[in-house]
Amino acid sequence: MSRSRTNSGAGELLVELRRETAVPLHQQLESGIRERIRQGLLRADTVMPSTRALATDLGLSRGVVVEAYQQLVAEGYLVSRTGGYTQVAPAAARAPQAGTKKQPSGPPRIDFKYSRPDVSQFPRAAWLRSIRRVLNETPHLSFAYLDGRGADELRMALADYLNRVRGTSALPENMLICNGFAQGSRLLLQVLAASGFQRLAVEDPSDNELRDVAETAGLKTVGVPVLESGLDVEALERSGADVVLVTAAHQFPTGAVASAETRAALVEWAGRRDALIIEDDYDAEYRYDREPIGAMQGLAPDRVVYAGTASKTLAPGLRLGWLILPSRLVEAMAAAKVVDDRGSPVLDQLTFADFVARGEFDRHLRRMRPRYRELRDALVDRLADRLPDLKPIGVSAGLHVMTWLPPDLSEDAVMRAALDRGLGVYGLAPYWVDRAGPAGLVFGYGGLTEAAVVEGIDLLADAVASVRDHS
Ligand SMILES: Cc1ncc(COP(=O)(O)O)c(C=O)c1O
């Protein structure tokens, strides 16, 4: 086996040198560095190790490294800077190689992809104040492993907030902090499957991700149609489900609100069948023309698991979510959370607790509501002007709008024509459960500016016209 030496251990630059070959060491060093720059592994403006450090590191004389650097400077791969250091040249950034595959085109210039709040409005200053307070005031012990339910402070702050704003009946001891709805729902479905639940009813149409999670947990999923008044409870009766997931306050994606009758019928169903309701309250904070309906959890705390998230209100990257659990599920859920990840990051939890308890969350939402409302109004108005046959359905709420498509337009054709114009729009097809329902579009507007929303609808009108011209 050939002997080689690299500086991969403590070194600043990984280069392999083969001392037994006839190729001079400075050339080996040059080609090693050249290749790394070409492959994009050493990026433009990276500061190279000093010649002295690299020579020591690789067991070379400094002259060998100087010679290699000089050659690469001459070739334009490196530049020497005043101050005596050397950098990877900006122009040496990786160029597309002949014969490589065409890069996929970038993301659409204007994108109506759903589930994007305006993260540029994240309340950094207030969040920073909360972080500072937490770091200054929190006792050391709070940074140890937590109870599986999460930090006491956050469970208390959220219980108060939800009882006040969402009409829940939450006790801090029944709350569990999780990494968003994604983790909370996964753990819940696993716990339910392990305790004998068998069949999960989901709204049809609805978010599709959870169905796979349910199947993996061992639950059969069944779709139940959504009416204008919320879930079709008679169809739920027939489905044989023992647990149902609903977005009662603002159905995703249709935007329907479950009526008082629907909510009462759901609770009655759950009591009679000894069944459970999972209430995904993902965007209830955003209501633009009416008071939000209270959470169902407040009607039947022992039959409803309430799920909330900071993904729409603050930022999805925070990965902060919460559940209010019926008492009989608390222990198993806390244990499942510990097994899964030993708890959500404590500093984030304590920061959020301080943020909520000091009223910053309310302030942030008061600031964001009119912004989102303006975006929604701009979208709906422009649709009415430019595409009057794409009528929005659902209430004025949340961060998305849905429209049906007229029968002469297919989702695929519209999405393709839009993409050709740098516009991302998204069809309803993935949301149907076990039937191919009518065609429609779901517009997420949370992360866009008003100008982009208006331009986006203009581009869509152009796309739709071209689809019609070619059909
Ligand atoms: C219907 C629905 N529920 C919940 C969520 C929030 O998920 P998470 O808290 O995991 O970010 C989303 C996010 O897009 C959603 O669309």
The ligand as a Gaussian input file, in Angstrom:
#p B3LYP/6-31G(d) Opt

LIG

0 1
 C      -52.908000      22.039000       8.413000
 C      -51.614000      22.345000       9.113000
 N      -51.480000      22.050000      10.394000
 C      -50.346000      22.323000      11.072000
 C      -49.277000      22.900000      10.453000
 C      -48.063000      23.221000      11.250000
 O      -47.091000      22.242000      11.242000
 P      -45.772000      22.436000      12.108000
 O      -46.185000      22.947000      13.452000
 O      -45.156000      21.086000      12.180000
 O      -44.886000      23.411000      11.398000
 C      -49.353000      23.200000       9.112000
 C      -48.187000      23.793000       8.433000
 O      -48.167000      24.111000       7.289000
 C      -50.558000      22.922000       8.416000
 O      -50.689000      23.196000       7.131000

